[in-house]
Amino acid sequence: MVNAKNSPGWGSASASNRSSGTTTINLPTGHTENLHSLECFPKHKGRKMMKDSIHSALASDDILLEILLRLPEKSVFKFILVSKRWLYLICNFSFRRCYEKQWGAHSRLFGFFVCNFLYIDRPQDGVRRPRYEPALPLLSTCKESDDLMSSGILRKLGYFIDYSDGLLLCGRHPKHYYVWDSVTKYRRQLPQPQKHYKYLCTAFMTEDPSEGRGDIVYRVVRANCECRVDVINTISIETFSSLTWTWKQSTLVCSSEFALSPWTVGTVIKGVIHWFGTYRSLAIYDPGFGERRITSIKLPVGQLTHDYEDSILGESSDRLLQYGQSGKHGLETWVLYKEHDNSLSPFDTRCEYRWKLRCKLSYKELWKQNPNSGIRSKEPQILSFIRRNSDSVFIRLGSNIYQCNIRSKTLEVIPYHCDALSIPWDFCKVVPYFQKIWPHSPLQNPPDIFNPYASFS
């Protein structure tokens, strides 16, 4: 739980405030908050006038939300029991966004979704999934995910593709896609794309809703992967928007020749998509500029992991793109920095990119620190970064999953519930799923299953 004293704008009333006549209010959690900036509590004589001022202030939604923004998560969640009005304000999507910007997103590890690459775009004579193996395996790490597995909902979603802001993108390439909310349990089937891509990569992103809308806005991007010996400098993409409920086709142009790596998922940071490319390259596409241009840069070469076998992308603690790779001897992580070229016009959006090595960890050192982990006899596989965390990654040793702190060289085993023997680990991508913790109002009407613009929150 976050300490309230670390929150921006939080502070108890000081002696100087008392002497200057600034009025304070005692909050139910036992904290005292200075509300002088709200200009709602002028100095009055008499307890009755003070009581009337407090009640009139709390009757204002704006003032009440300002107070709630200064409280820690545990207290805010308790206040949904005060009244229906407080419940509605706290569960409001806009308030949640403001709260997360001030305190940070609050989430917990719900489990690990498993995507088996053997069954992606399977041809008629390809490998068939055995009946005993679920299409969407979930390595459960809590009671809620146990209940989800036993409910049978996962069998209706197809294969796992990606997730963003708590929403899951599932389905079967290349036509059937679903967006599903694990909190509200509502599923939306997207319209079928117009283009058929034999090999493709995807990206799934969510956006802040526009003014007057409370539902989450999301987009799905499908990019064509030309698996040819000669690389090209154009990429065909198709973008779906929940606002228009349609797919839109376009072509991206790159200044250099390259190709995207098929069956990979893009990492989205601040609306910018990052895809793995062939020949140790990275593709960067920013839909926000409105330009049909994609940038290709080379991935860094590691000293410890030059013979790398696994690589991942993620978001660092300072909201930058971080790249990691693991080999036989250890793992290394880098952060991508963007610098504007001063020689260009100030209206030119082209930038110079550079990689900076952030962490390097030898498996020999990790084994010395954790002699009972089994690293000496098994080769670790790097699975993923933890969102907005530059110090830790998830790694796999056999059927065990660990959270590895690169700086402290410590391992923490992540217990999960699943039949590990039924998972072909060498052909699977294991993705941690973090579910956001925020109360949902039972007073809101459930979304209309026939309305594509229905709210997920």
Secondary structure, 3 states (H helix, E strand, C coil): CCCHHHCCCCCCCCHHHHHCCCCEEECCCCCEEECHHHCCCCCCCCHHHHHHHHHHHHCCHHHHHHHHCCCCHHHHHHHHHCCHHHHHHHHCHHHHHHHHHHHCCCEEEEEEEEEEHHHCCCCCCCCCCCCCCCCCCEEECCHHHHHHHHHCHHHHCCEEEEEECCEEEEEECCCEEEEEECCCCCEEECCCCCCCCCCEEEEEEEECCCCCCCCCEEEEEEEECCCCCCCEEEEEEEEEECCCCEEEEEEEEEEEEECECCCCECEEECCEEEEEECCCEEEEECHHHCCCEEEEEECCCCCCCCCCCEEEEEECCCCCEEEEEECCCEEEEEEEEEEECCCCCCCCCCEEEEEEEEEEEEHHHHHHHCCCCCCCCCCCEEEEECCCCCCEEEEEECCEEEEEECCCCEEEECCCECCHHHCCHHHEEEEEEEEECCCCCCCCCCCCCCCCCCCCC
